[in-house]
């Protein structure tokens, strides 16, 4: 299901194809940073560092990565 018109989708596709790989990576990185900031701002402020990292990892990757990997991320750098 898409609410984007075929003409608009074609225009966006053409724009992305005209970008350099560096431009596409910068856009993707910016989108990820925005998502990260939104997730961080939605987490309760009283979480420990490990709890915060686990909640963040679950929000982004639950269902995509095994629970063990999410815990490994939460433990990393502790």
C-alpha positions in Angstrom: 0.0 0.0 0.0 1.3 3.4 -0.9 -0.1 6.9 -0.8 2.5 8.2 -3.2 1.4 8.9 -6.7 3.4 7.1 -9.5 4.6 10.5 -10.8 5.9 11.6 -7.5 7.5 8.2 -6.9 9.2 8.4 -10.3 10.5 11.9 -9.5 11.9 10.8 -6.1 13.5 7.7 -7.7 15.2 9.9 -10.4 16.4 12.3 -7.7 18.0 9.5 -5.7 19.6 8.0 -8.8 21.2 11.3 -9.6 22.9 11.6 -6.2 26.4 10.5 -5.6 26.9 7.6 -3.2 28.2 10.0 -0.6 25.1 12.1 -0.8 22.9 9.0 -0.4 24.9 7.9 2.6 24.7 11.3 4.2 20.9 11.3 3.8 20.6 7.8 5.3 22.8 8.8 8.2 20.8 11.9 8.9 17.6 9.9 8.8 19.1 7.4 11.3 20.2 10.2 13.6 16.7 11.7 13.6 15.2 8.3 14.4 17.8 7.8 17.2 16.9 11.2 18.7 13.2 10.5 18.6 13.7 7.2 20.3 16.0 8.6 22.9 13.6 11.4 23.7 10.7 8.9 24.2 12.5 6.8 26.8 12.0 7.3 30.5 14.7 9.6 32.0 15.4 7.3 35.0 16.8 4.4 33.0 20.3 3.2 33.7 22.8 3.3 30.7 22.3 -0.4 30.1 18.5 -0.2 30.4 18.5 2.8 28.0 20.6 1.0 25.4 18.5 -2.2 25.7 15.3 -0.1 25.2 16.8 1.7 22.3 17.9 -1.6 20.6 14.6 -3.2 21.2 12.8 -0.2 19.6 15.0 -0.4 16.5 15.7 -4.0 16.1 13.3 -6.2 18.0 12.0 -8.9 15.7 15.0 -8.4 13.4 17.8 -9.5 15.8 17.8 -12.2 18.5 17.3 -11.1 22.1 20.9 -12.1 22.8 22.2 -9.6 20.3 20.1 -6.8 21.8 21.5 -7.6 25.3 25.1 -7.7 23.8 24.5 -4.2 22.5 23.2 -3.0 25.8 26.3 -4.5 27.6 28.8 -3.2 25.1 31.1 -0.5 26.4 29.8 -0.9 30.0 
